[in-house]
Amino acid sequence: MSVDTGLVAHGWAVHRPGPIGDHPLERTERPVSPGPGEILVRVEACGVCRTDLHLAEGDLAPKRPDTVPGHEIVGRVLAAGPGATRFPPGRRVGGAWLRSTCGVCRYCRAGQENLCPHSRYTGWDADGGYADLTVLPERFAYPLPDDADPAHLAPLLCAGIIGYRALRRSALPSGGRLGLYGFGASAHLTLQVAVAEGATVHVLTRSERARELALRLGASSAGGSRDAPPEPLDSAILFAPVGDLVPTVLEALDRGGTLAVAGIHLTDIPQLNYARHLFQERGLRSVTSNTREDGMSFLEHAERHGVRTTVTRYALADAGRALADLAADRVDGAAVLLPD
């Protein structure tokens, strides 16, 4: 049974997925009430993730009509539903992509809750943070520091967490050579983690502005997305959702190197040549969501090593423009929506 708050969330929903130029977001107003185990949150900031763009444009099939996107949520608890006791009113919390899992399947029991076949996702299965109010399951919310700028916290909750899992999936050895292909919100945080851990990082991306940012953040080199890195790579992460880059990246790997593909969506991968792309024990891995342990580990790591987000701020009213800028590579670092 939900707690009737009498409050109404104002925000944006994906009404009819399509090209961002066709304005797939529409204004929405809907009542919000926390149910059992849920908390009602007043949104302070919500990061704009490429997954939101995939949902808006239809690359990611909607799970339900008129969903409010957004899963990099920073806000304050307003009210709690029945049985929700973890966070008191006024506490700052974060909402991320992974919203819930069954907790009993073989994957959940093995610590692989990101592979749970019954998992649900914020801004896809349920309304997210492109609004001034939202509801989150308290078990999947993260405690956040009260004294930090919410705009700088928001990208940590997906871009940071997914980049962190992708880095671990890339099997980067200590002091290794890492290639980052594509350099948006997630990559600019992953770069800082890898450098803090002693890696040499080479960034390869089509955006000149992104290459300049990468060098400022500690990359050893920055080139075009189809350029060869200056040395063979031990590991690589493909952040750009471009499948025909996969052979290019695999060729850049040294013997025994691993490529991790970080996105939820990827265009088709062209035919691979075994000798050129996979022989000598090169590995190709995908990355699927994250576990709550990933989230806590990354947030602790980010605080300990001073990982800083580069953000471009938008009013919530300009959510459509933020997605358009993201699609056109006009965003430095991460785009963040701030309620009106």
N, C-alpha and C positions, 0 to 999 in steps of 0.2 A: 504494500500500500504506500502510495506517495504522500509526501507532505505538501499540502496545498499552500503555496507561498503567495499566490495572487500576482506573481511577477511575470513579465513578458520579455522575452529575448528579442532584440532587434539586430538583424544581421543580413547575411547573404546566403543564398542557397543555389546549388546547381540545378536549374530548372530543366534546361534542354541542352545536354552536352553537345559541343561543337567547337569550331575554330574560335580562338579567343577573340578574334576580330568581330565575331557575331554576338559577343556579350552573353555568354552562357550563364553568368551569375544574375540573379534577380533578388531584389529586396524581399525580406521575409520578417514576419512577426509571429511568434508562437509562445504559448505559455510554457514555463519551465518549473518543474518540481522534482526534487530528488526522491528516488525510490529507495527500497531497502539496500543498505550498503553503499549508497551514493551520497555525493556532496554537491551542493549548488555553489558555483564559483562565479564571482564577478571578474571578468577578463580584464587584465591590465595590458597584455600584449599577446599577439599570436604570430608566430613566424609563418612565412609563406614558403611552402615546400614544393619541389617539382612534382611530387605526387599529387598535390592539389591541382596543378596544371594538367596532369594526365587525366584526373577525374573530370575537370571542367571540359576538356576537349574530347573526352570519350575514349582515350587510349586505355584507360582503366574503367571497365564497365561499372556503372553505379550499382550498389547493392540495394538501394531504395530510392524512390523519387524524392526530389527536392531536399537532398541532404545538405546541411551546412558543413562545408569543408573546414580544415584546419586542425592540426594535431601537434602544434608546438605552442602549448597554451601555458601562460603564466597568469595567475590570478589569486584572489583572496576568497576564502571560504565564507559564504553567507549563511548557509543552513545545511543541516545534515538530515538524511533520511533515516528511517528506522534501522537501528543496529549499527549505524555509522558513528564510531567514536574515536577514530584515529586522529582527526584534525579538529581543533576547536575553531569557532568563528574567528575570523580575522587572520588565520594562519595562511601564509603564502604557500601555494602548491603549484606543481606542474603537471600538465596532462600531455601524454605522448601518444605515439601511433598505436602501440599495443594496448588495447582497452580491456580485454578479458580473455581468459582461457578456461577450459573445463576443469583443469587441475587433477584429473584422474586418468587421462589416457597415458599410453606408454611414453609419449614424448614429454608430457608434463612431469611424469614420475622420474624421468631420466634427466631432468634439468634442461630439456630442450623445448620449453614452452613456446618458443617462436615457431615451432613446427606443428603445434596443436591444430588438428583439423577442425576444431570448433572455435578457433580464435576469432575475436572481433576487434575492429579497428575504429579509432576515433576519426571522425570526419569521413567515414566510408560506410560503416554499419550503423553509426549513430552520429548525431549532430556534434560538430566540433567547435572551433574557436573563432570562426569568422562572424562573431557576434559579441554583444556586450555581456551576455550571461551564458553559461553552459553547465551541463551536469557531467560529473565524472565518477566512475567507480573508485572508492577510496583505496582499495587494495592495489590499484595500478597507478595511483598518483604518487608524485615524488615531493618530499619536503624541499623547499627552496629557501635560500637566505633572504632575510627581510631587507637587508641594506643594499642590495644590488639593483642596478637599473633593469627593470623587467624587459626592456627591448633587447638587452644584451643576453639575458637569460634564455629567451624564447628559442633561438636557433639551437641551443644545446640539446633540446628535448627530442629532436629527430635528426637534424643534420649532424649534430655531434655524436649522438648515440649510434646511429647507423654507420657513420664514418669509423667510429671506434670498433664496431663489430667487423666491418669490412677490413680494417687494418689487421685485426687478429686472424681473420679468414685468409688473408694474403700470406700468412706464415713468414713474415719478415724476420730474418735472423738479426741477432744483436749487431748493431753497427752496419746494417745492410743498406743496399741501394734500392730505393723505392721510387716507382713512377706513378704519378697521379694524372690520369687522363680525364680532362674536364676539371674546371676549377670554379665551382660555385660555393654555396653555403656549406655543404658537407666537406668538400675537399679543403677549404681554407682552415677548417678546424682540425681535420685529420693531419694536415701538414704540421701544425703546431705540436700535436701529440707525438708524431714520428720524430721531429727534430729534437724534442725534449728527451726522447728515449735514445738519441744518438745516431739516428739514421741520416743518410745522405738522400735528399729528396729532389727529384727532377719532375717538374710540372710541364705537361703538354696539353695545350688548350687553344681553341681558335680565337679567343678574345685577347686582344692586346692589353686591355685594362686589367684583365684577370692575371695575365703574365706579370704585369708590373706589381700587382698586389702580392703575388706569390713570392717574388724576389724580396719584397719588403718584409715578408713574414718568415724568411729564412730558407727559401728554396735555393739549392745550389745552381740550378739552371731553370730556364723557362722557355719553351719553344712551342711551335705549332703542333696541333693534335696529331698530325701524320708525320711529323719529323721523327728522326731517330734520336733517342737520348744520347748524351755524350759518352755513356758507358753502358755495358749490359746491366740489366736489372735483376736483382734477386726476387723482387716482388713488384706487383703493380695492382692498382685499383682503377677500374673503369667506372667513373661517375657519369659520364655522358651517356645518354640512352641510345647510343648509336651502334648497332650490331656490327656494321662493317668495319668498325675499329678493332674488333676482337683479333683478327689475324695480324693486324699491325702491332698490337700490344704483345701478342704471343711471340712474334719474331724478335721483339726487343728484349725478351727475357733471356737470362743466362741459363745454362744447364741447371735443371732442378728448380727453376723459378716457378712462381705461382701467380696467376691472375685471378683476382676476385672481382666479380661484377656486382656493383653495389645497388643498382636501381631495382625498383619493383617492375619497371617496364623497360624493354629493350627491343629495338627493331630487329628484324631477322639477321642472324649471323650467316655470312656467306660460307660456301664450301671451304673446309680447311684441308691443307695439305699435311699429311702426317709427318713427313720428314722436316718440313719447314716450321711447322707450328706446334707440334706436340711431342715429337721424339726428344730424347735426352731428358725424359721425365719432367717436362713442363706440365704444370697443372692448371686446370680451369675450374673455378668454383663460383657458385652463386651465393648471394647473401639474402636471407629471408628474415625480414623484421628483426627483432631483438628480444632478448629476455630482460626481465626486470633487473637481474644481476648485471647485465651489460650496462643498463642505465645507471645504476648506483655506482658501478666501478668507474664509468666515464665521468660522472659528475664529481666524484672524489678526485679523479685524476686532473680534471680541468681546474679545480680549485687549487690543488697542490702545485701544479705547474704554471698557473697563471694564464691558462688558455683564454684568449680574448676574441670576441666576435667583432667582425666588421659588419655594420648594419646600415641599411637604407630604410628610413622610416616613412611609413605611409599612414594616413588616416584610414580608419576602417571604411569610411565612405569611398575610398579610392582602391578598394580591393581588386576591382577589375583592371585598373591601371597597373597595379603591382604585378598581377599575373602576366599582363602583356609585356611589361618590362623584363620579367623573368624569362619569358619565351624568346625575347629579342636580345638577351645577354646585356641588358642595360643596368643590371643590378651589381653593385660592388659588394661582395660578401653575401649577406643574407638580407632579404626583404622582410620587414616586420610591420604588421598592422597594429595600430593603436586606436582603441575605441574613441569615438567622437566625444 
